[in-house]
Amino acid sequence: MKPYGGSLPSTTPWAARIAYKTRQSLGLAQYGIGEGFGRDCAELVAMARDFRTLHANLERRDLAWRYGIGPEILDPVRRTAEIGNWLQEAAKISSS
């Protein structure tokens, strides 16, 4: 049976995976709402969509401004500089 054609028993592997992912997503949504990241699931979905759009198009200053995301996050070099510096120091310590 194909996942897009007709009804399928709930025991099919793809159905189980979809059910798991749905439960996982709902759990994350409830966590996000509980932490105050959004008032409901729709707000969290819109926020995730905005983040994906911003990731694909770093020139979207409107989205960066909306979420308070500055150049230290938008610029890949600046975003990874701190972890790079930490790794360099960790390598120096472990080699001594």
C-alpha positions as CSV (number, residue, x, y, z in Angstrom):
1,M,0.0,0.0,0.0
2,K,1.1,3.5,-0.7
3,P,1.1,6.2,2.0
4,Y,-0.9,8.5,-0.2
5,G,-3.5,6.1,-1.4
6,G,-6.4,4.9,0.8
7,S,-6.5,4.0,4.4
8,L,-3.7,2.1,6.0
9,P,-3.4,0.2,9.2
10,S,-1.8,2.1,12.0
11,T,1.0,-0.5,12.2
12,T,2.6,0.5,8.9
13,P,6.1,1.8,9.5
14,W,5.6,5.1,7.8
15,A,2.4,5.7,9.8
16,A,4.3,4.9,13.0
17,R,7.0,7.4,12.1
18,I,4.4,10.1,11.3
19,A,2.6,9.4,14.6
20,Y,5.9,9.7,16.5
21,K,6.9,12.9,14.7
22,T,3.5,14.4,15.4
23,R,3.7,13.5,19.1
24,Q,7.3,14.9,19.2
25,S,6.2,18.1,17.4
26,L,3.2,18.6,19.7
27,G,5.5,18.1,22.7
28,L,7.9,20.7,21.4
29,A,5.0,23.1,20.7
30,Q,3.7,22.7,24.2
31,Y,7.1,23.3,25.6
32,G,7.5,26.5,23.5
33,I,4.1,27.7,24.6
34,G,4.8,26.9,28.2
35,E,8.1,28.8,28.0
36,G,6.4,31.9,26.5
37,F,7.8,31.6,23.0
38,G,4.3,31.8,21.5
39,R,0.7,31.9,22.7
40,D,-0.4,29.0,20.6
41,C,0.9,26.5,18.0
42,A,0.1,28.7,15.1
43,E,2.4,31.4,16.4
44,L,5.2,28.9,16.8
45,V,4.7,27.6,13.3
46,A,4.8,31.2,12.0
47,M,8.0,31.8,13.9
48,A,9.6,28.6,12.6
49,R,8.6,29.6,9.0
50,D,10.2,33.1,9.5
51,F,13.4,31.5,10.8
52,R,13.6,29.2,7.8
53,T,12.9,32.1,5.5
54,L,15.6,34.2,7.2
55,H,18.1,31.3,7.0
56,A,17.5,31.0,3.3
57,N,17.6,34.8,2.7
58,L,19.9,36.6,5.2
59,E,19.0,39.9,3.5
60,R,15.5,39.9,5.1
61,R,16.2,42.7,7.5
62,D,12.5,42.8,8.5
63,L,12.6,39.3,9.9
64,A,16.0,39.9,11.6
65,W,14.5,43.1,13.2
66,R,11.3,41.3,14.3
67,Y,13.2,38.7,16.3
68,G,16.1,40.9,17.4
69,I,18.7,38.9,15.4
70,G,21.8,40.9,14.8
71,P,24.9,40.6,12.6
72,E,26.7,38.4,15.1
73,I,24.1,35.7,14.3
74,L,23.4,36.5,10.6
75,D,27.1,36.5,9.5
76,P,28.3,32.9,9.4
77,V,31.9,34.0,10.1
78,R,30.9,36.0,13.2
79,R,28.4,33.3,14.3
80,T,31.1,30.6,14.3
81,A,34.0,32.7,15.5
82,E,33.4,32.1,19.2
83,I,33.2,28.3,18.9
84,G,36.3,28.4,16.7
85,N,38.2,30.4,19.3
86,W,37.1,28.0,22.0
87,L,38.2,24.9,19.9
88,Q,41.6,26.5,19.3
89,E,42.1,27.1,23.0
90,A,40.9,23.6,23.9
91,A,43.3,22.1,21.4
92,K,46.2,24.1,22.9
93,I,45.3,22.9,26.4
94,S,45.0,19.2,25.4
95,S,48.3,19.2,23.5
96,S,50.3,20.7,26.4
